[in-house]
Amino acid sequence: MKTEVGVTPVADHEQLRQAFAVFSQASSQLSGIYRELQQQVFRLTEELALANGELQRELAAKEALSQQLGQLLTALPGGVVVLDHQNSISRVNPAAIRLLGEPLLGMTWQQIVQERLQPTGVAGEWHAGKEDLALFCPRRLYIESSVSEMTGECILLLHDMTEAYALREQNRRNQRLAAMGEMAAGLAHQLRTPLSTALLYAGHLSGEALDPQERKRFAVKAIERLHHLEHLIRNMLQFVKGEPVPAGRVKLSVLLRKMQRVMAPQMQQRNLRFVVQDNSRGVSLNVDRAALSNAVANLLDNAVQVSPVGSLVTLTCETTEDEARLIVSDEGPGIDPTLRERVFEPFFTTRTEGTGLGLAIVHNLIQSMRGEIRIDSVPGTGTRFTISLPRTAKEFENVPDLRSKAETAEK
């Protein structure tokens, strides 16, 4: 029996041809996509290589900058202390270690203030060391702070002011010596007048014909001149003394009450109205109590001497965040503008009975307390003396306050 083999239909050939065409087209598309992917991979590889190279260069530059900053920090003569958010010391440079001693890392700034710093009475300035200041010459530091905007860390900068302070003190001593030279010229005349008068009255006392009343009168006059001479010498010594004794805490309200009590008799004797205005808000200063009292008393005494009967003398205390001001005002004749620059010179006076040392003493005392004194005067209206004294530095004891202030300012 024979089997016949059939012939493939034309339709099957057409389907096969179409299938090959579709396959060829798909292969071409895949080849194109593959080439595009290769090009993208090549381009991305080049870009990645460039980015890696740039990153390496940036890292190298940052590392070099970090090394330079580290070397600069090490070489800085001033101390640098970095505090973290807990106010603990996280970084210091060698100068900070030299100024504050070791250990430092891990300690809080409050511990450093309590154990190794002592306020000088000048805002921002501290003595480094808690030992007896009379036994050694402590370093004098000026401390300022800033808060990093990026990290929130507090950075303290410590400046060693010891040598600058010593030079300033030397300059002041030289100025005092120069003033003493000027004083020597005027001193002979200032002392000769009351001394000659006292000798004259004492000479009269030796007369046998004097009645008791005359003898008593001459004795009183001689004693008055000798008291004047003693007062002049005491003022001169006060002027040339220099620095006052070490400072202590002086509450301004207590000082004002003392001045009101001490000056009341003189005010009443001259029939003057004396008003004390206390706006001190409980503020205390680290100053020499006796020196500040003496300075204010001298200004008030000067106001008493120049004030007409029945006029007003005021003593006012004002305080700001940085300083305290004591203001003495009178309704006297005022000071001629041409003489205003000379009122603090030793032996300069416009009163025949004056010694010319009172305001010079005040000027020296206020300078010794790192303060300033200013004159405002209108001839025929009165004079106002303003003493400005820096408040005791406390801003670096409480670093959280610094940080909160900086954050508030940023907002």
C-alpha positions in Angstrom: 0.0 0.0 0.0 1.5 3.4 -1.0 1.5 6.6 1.3 1.5 9.9 -0.5 3.6 12.8 0.9 1.6 16.1 0.9 3.1 19.5 -0.3 3.3 22.4 2.4 0.7 25.0 1.5 1.7 28.5 0.4 0.1 30.0 3.5 2.5 28.2 5.8 5.5 29.7 3.9 4.0 33.2 4.2 3.5 32.8 8.0 7.1 31.6 8.4 8.4 34.5 6.4 6.4 37.0 8.5 7.7 35.3 11.7 11.3 35.7 10.5 10.6 39.3 9.6 9.2 40.1 13.1 12.2 38.3 14.6 14.6 40.3 12.5 12.9 43.5 13.4 12.9 42.7 17.1 16.5 41.7 16.9 17.4 45.1 15.3 15.4 46.9 18.0 17.1 45.0 20.7 20.5 45.7 19.2 19.7 49.4 19.0 18.5 49.5 22.6 21.6 47.6 23.7 23.9 50.1 21.9 22.0 53.0 23.6 22.4 51.2 27.0 26.1 50.8 26.3 26.5 54.5 25.4 24.6 55.5 28.6 26.7 53.1 30.7 29.8 54.6 29.2 28.6 58.1 29.7 27.5 57.4 33.3 30.9 55.7 33.9 32.7 58.8 32.7 30.5 61.1 34.8 31.0 58.9 37.8 34.7 59.0 37.3 34.6 62.7 37.0 32.4 63.0 40.1 34.7 60.7 42.0 37.7 62.7 40.9 36.1 65.9 42.0 35.0 64.4 45.3 38.6 63.1 45.9 39.9 66.6 45.2 37.3 68.2 47.5 38.2 65.7 50.2 41.9 66.4 49.8 41.2 70.1 49.9 39.1 69.8 53.0 41.7 67.6 54.6 44.4 70.1 53.8 42.2 73.0 55.1 41.5 70.9 58.2 45.2 70.5 58.8 45.9 74.2 58.2 43.1 75.1 60.6 44.5 72.7 63.1 47.9 74.1 62.7 46.5 77.7 63.0 44.5 76.7 66.1 47.6 75.3 67.6 49.7 78.3 66.7 47.1 80.9 68.0 48.4 82.9 71.0 44.8 83.1 72.3 42.9 80.3 73.9 40.0 78.6 72.1 37.5 76.5 74.1 34.6 74.7 72.4 31.5 73.7 74.4 29.0 71.1 73.4 25.2 71.3 74.0 25.7 70.2 77.6 28.2 73.0 78.1 31.0 70.5 78.5 34.4 71.2 77.0 34.9 69.2 73.8 37.9 70.8 72.2 40.7 73.1 73.3 43.9 74.4 71.8 47.3 74.5 73.5 47.0 78.2 74.4 43.8 77.4 76.4 45.6 74.7 78.3 48.4 77.1 79.0 46.0 79.8 80.3 43.6 77.6 82.2 45.6 74.5 83.1 44.7 70.8 82.9 42.5 68.9 82.8 39.9 70.7 80.5 38.2 68.1 78.3 35.0 66.9 79.7 34.7 69.6 82.3 31.8 72.0 82.3 32.5 75.7 81.9 30.8 76.4 85.2 33.4 74.2 86.9 36.2 76.1 85.2 34.7 79.5 86.4 34.3 78.2 89.9 37.7 76.5 90.2 40.1 78.5 88.0 38.7 82.0 87.3 38.1 85.0 89.5 36.3 88.2 88.3 38.3 91.4 88.2 35.4 93.8 88.4 35.7 94.7 84.7 33.2 93.3 82.2 34.6 90.3 80.4 37.9 90.3 82.3 39.0 87.5 84.7 42.0 86.5 86.8 43.2 83.0 85.9 43.8 81.3 89.3 42.1 81.1 92.6 45.2 81.5 94.8 45.8 84.4 97.1 46.2 87.3 94.5 48.5 89.2 96.9 51.1 86.4 96.7 51.5 86.3 92.9 50.8 88.2 89.7 47.8 86.3 88.1 47.2 86.3 84.4 44.5 88.6 83.3 42.1 87.2 80.6 39.5 88.8 78.4 36.9 86.3 77.3 34.4 86.6 74.5 32.0 84.1 73.1 30.0 83.2 70.0 27.6 80.4 69.0 28.1 78.3 65.8 25.1 78.6 63.5 25.8 75.2 62.0 26.4 73.1 65.1 25.1 75.1 68.0 28.4 74.8 69.8 29.6 77.7 72.0 33.1 78.9 71.2 35.0 80.9 73.8 38.0 83.0 72.9 40.5 83.7 75.6 42.8 86.7 75.2 45.8 87.1 77.5 45.7 90.7 78.6 48.4 90.4 81.2 51.2 92.3 79.4 48.9 94.9 77.9 47.4 95.5 81.4 51.0 95.8 82.8 51.9 98.3 80.1 48.7 100.3 80.8 49.5 100.4 84.5 53.0 101.5 83.8 51.7 104.3 81.6 49.4 105.3 84.4 52.2 105.3 86.9 54.2 107.5 84.5 51.3 109.9 84.2 51.0 110.1 88.0 54.7 110.8 88.3 54.4 113.6 85.7 51.4 114.9 87.6 53.4 114.8 90.8 56.1 116.9 89.1 53.4 119.5 88.4 52.1 119.2 91.9 55.6 119.9 93.3 55.5 123.3 91.6 52.1 124.3 93.1 52.5 122.6 96.4 54.9 125.1 97.9 52.4 127.9 97.4 49.4 125.8 98.5 51.2 124.8 101.8 52.9 128.1 102.4 49.7 130.2 102.7 47.9 128.2 105.5 51.2 127.5 107.2 52.2 131.2 107.2 48.8 132.2 108.6 49.0 129.5 111.3 52.5 130.7 112.3 51.2 134.3 112.4 48.4 133.4 114.7 50.7 131.2 116.8 53.1 134.2 117.1 50.3 136.4 118.5 49.6 133.7 121.1 53.0 134.4 122.7 52.0 138.0 123.5 51.6 138.4 127.3 49.2 141.3 126.9 46.5 139.3 125.2 43.3 138.9 127.1 41.7 135.4 127.2 39.1 136.1 124.5 41.8 137.3 122.0 44.0 134.4 122.9 41.2 132.0 122.3 40.3 133.6 119.0 43.9 133.4 117.7 44.1 129.8 118.9 40.9 128.9 117.0 42.2 130.7 113.9 45.6 128.8 114.1 43.9 125.5 114.6 41.6 126.2 111.6 44.7 126.9 109.4 46.4 123.8 110.6 43.3 121.7 109.9 43.2 123.2 106.4 46.9 122.3 106.0 46.3 118.7 107.2 43.3 118.4 104.8 45.4 119.6 101.9 48.2 117.1 102.7 45.7 114.3 103.0 44.1 115.2 99.6 47.6 115.3 98.1 48.4 111.8 99.4 45.0 110.6 98.1 45.8 111.9 94.7 49.2 110.3 94.3 48.2 107.0 96.0 47.4 105.1 92.8 45.4 101.9 92.8 42.8 101.4 95.6 42.7 98.4 97.8 41.4 95.2 96.3 37.7 95.5 95.3 34.8 94.1 97.3 31.0 93.8 96.7 29.3 97.2 97.0 25.6 97.4 96.9 24.6 100.7 95.3 21.5 101.2 97.3 23.5 100.9 100.5 26.0 103.5 99.2 23.2 105.9 98.3 21.7 105.7 101.8 25.1 106.3 103.3 25.7 109.4 101.1 22.2 110.7 102.1 23.0 110.3 105.8 26.6 111.7 105.6 25.8 114.7 103.5 22.5 115.7 105.2 24.1 118.0 107.8 26.1 120.0 105.2 22.9 120.3 103.0 20.9 121.6 106.0 23.6 124.0 107.0 23.6 125.6 103.6 19.8 125.3 103.4 20.0 123.1 100.3 17.4 120.6 99.1 19.0 117.2 98.7 17.3 114.5 96.7 18.6 111.0 96.3 17.0 108.9 93.4 17.7 105.2 93.7 17.2 103.3 90.4 19.9 100.7 91.1 17.5 97.8 91.1 19.6 95.9 93.6 22.8 96.0 91.5 26.1 95.5 93.2 29.6 96.4 91.9 33.0 94.9 92.5 34.9 98.1 93.5 36.7 99.6 96.4 34.0 100.7 98.8 36.0 103.5 100.4 37.3 104.8 97.0 33.8 105.0 95.5 32.3 106.6 98.6 35.2 109.2 98.6 34.6 110.0 94.9 30.9 110.5 95.3 31.4 112.5 98.6 33.9 114.8 96.8 31.4 115.5 94.0 28.6 116.2 96.5 30.9 118.4 98.6 31.8 120.3 95.4 28.1 120.8 94.7 27.5 122.1 98.2 30.3 124.7 97.8 29.0 126.1 94.5 25.2 125.9 95.1 23.2 129.0 96.0 21.1 128.9 99.1 17.8 127.1 98.6 18.8 125.4 95.4 18.6 121.7 94.6 21.4 119.0 94.7 20.5 115.5 93.4 22.3 112.2 93.6 20.9 109.7 91.1 21.8 106.1 90.4 20.9 104.4 87.1 21.9 100.9 85.8 22.0 99.3 82.4 23.0 95.8 81.3 26.6 96.8 81.0 27.2 99.7 83.5 26.1 101.6 86.5 25.9 105.4 86.6 26.1 107.8 89.6 25.0 111.3 88.7 25.5 114.4 90.9 23.7 117.5 89.7 23.6 121.0 91.1 22.0 124.4 90.3 25.2 126.4 90.7 26.9 128.8 88.4 28.1 126.1 86.0 31.5 125.8 84.3 32.8 127.9 81.5 33.3 125.7 78.4 36.9 127.0 78.1 37.7 125.7 81.5 35.9 122.4 81.3 38.9 120.5 80.1 41.0 121.6 83.1 38.7 120.9 86.0 40.4 117.5 86.7 43.9 119.0 86.7 45.6 119.0 90.1 45.5 122.4 91.9 43.1 123.9 89.3 40.3 125.7 91.0 38.0 128.7 90.4 37.3 129.2 94.1 39.7 131.2 96.3 39.2 128.8 99.2 39.5 125.7 97.1 42.6 123.4 97.0 42.1 122.2 93.4 42.6 118.6 94.4 39.0 117.4 95.0 38.0 116.7 91.3 41.6 115.5 90.5 41.1 112.9 93.3 37.7 111.9 91.9 39.1 111.5 88.4 42.0 109.3 89.7 39.7 107.1 91.8 37.2 106.5 89.0 40.0 105.7 86.6 41.4 103.2 89.1 38.0 101.4 89.0 38.1 101.2 85.2 35.3 103.8 85.0 34.7 107.2 83.4 33.6 110.5 84.6 31.8 113.1 82.3 30.9 116.7 82.8 27.7 118.4 81.4 27.5 122.0 82.4 25.7 125.1 81.2 27.0 128.4 82.6 24.3 130.0 84.8 22.2 126.8 85.0 24.2 124.2 86.8 26.6 121.2 86.4 26.1 117.5 86.2 28.9 115.0 86.9 28.2 111.4 85.6 30.3 108.5 86.9 30.1 105.4 84.7 31.4 102.1 86.1 31.3 98.7 84.4 29.2 96.0 86.0 30.8 92.8 87.2 31.3 90.3 84.4 28.8 87.3 84.8 28.0 86.6 81.1 30.5 83.7 80.7 29.4 81.9 83.9 26.1 80.9 82.4 26.7 79.6 78.9 23.1 78.4 78.3 22.0 82.1 78.5 24.5 82.9 75.8 23.2 80.1 73.5 19.5 81.0 74.2 20.3 84.7 73.4 21.9 83.7 70.1 19.0 81.5 69.1 16.5 84.2 70.0 18.5 86.7 67.8 18.5 84.2 64.9 14.7 83.8 65.1 
